[in-house]
Amino acid sequence: MINANNHTADDRIYKQAKKLLAVMTLDEKVSLLSGRGSYDTQDIKRLNLPSLQLWDGPNGVRSNNNKPATAFPVGISMGSTWNRLSLVGSEMCIRDRCRAFGVEVLLGPTMNIIRTPLNGRNFETFSEDPFFNGVIGAAYVKGLQSQGVGASVKHFIANNQETNRQSVSAEISERTLREIYLPAYKRVIKEAQPFTLMAAYNQINGDHATEHNYIMNSILRKEYGFTGVLLSDWGGVKSTIESLNASLDL
């Protein structure tokens, strides 16, 4: 998403993107709304626009080419250090490995709030504390993005379980949303400006995250000023019109 009134990304990139949009056909623009393959975007040869590689993380790069890759400590271990500087250093190492693989966006960090010990992916995130997750998440993103490798902060939002994750609805009051689920994401957006955010599989109060106009437009875009790319989790899109109206980009 490019917001002419509130873009905080690199001005050079913004201007280049604006020029490209001016000469792209409608079909070419539409082609960029979906992936070309499992972990890459569509290229447009006519405009010398390359495909971007988005590979899974967050504890290092998960190779899509069956090549050896360095495994770094998982999120809950990183959080246990209570050390922002060491985390920045770790992410700079992960960044360098991304660059070696030709990866433009690493799918991480995971910033889910731990709400139940039964969630099978608790190890991937930092803690149960919204303030702590925001501080550590911002350090992760800053280290990763320090030389052009984009982060994809996930899973936005209220992803508390893996069981029935494609259909379960997290029923959340406004107070719970504001005090528990949103603060960490707000901090990482304000402090680190992640290139992308990944929408979760689950529903929030009956609406899928990828279609949630209030969460994505009213809060994420307008209130928090997020101008980066909002993408779905893999296979998480349930509609076309509703997702586009909720400002989903990819």
QUINORPE-V84051 format. One line per field, one symbol per residue. ss: DSSP state (@ for helix, = for strand, . for the rest). psi: psi as a letter, one per 20 degrees, with the letter a starting at -180 (. if undefined). Layout:
ss = ???
psi = ???
This chain:
ss = ..........@@@@@@@@@@@@@..@@@@@@...=....==..=@@@.=...====..................@@@@@@...@@@@@@@@@@@@@@@@@@...===..=...........@@@.....@@@@@@@@@@@@@@@@@@..=======............==...@@@@@@@@.@@@@@@@@@@...====...==..==@@@.@@@@@@@@@@@.....====........@@@@@.....
psi = poohilpirphggghghhgghhiqrghgghhiiqqhbhkqrpqnhhjkorqqpoqqbimapopijkqpqpprqrghgghihkohghgggghhggghhghhikphppnrrpkqpohqiioikhhhagajpggghgghggggggggjilipqqnproorkniqhpkhihqpooprhggghhghhgghgghghhimqhqqpqrhrqolipqhijngggggggggggikpjaporqqojipirfgggghjkph.
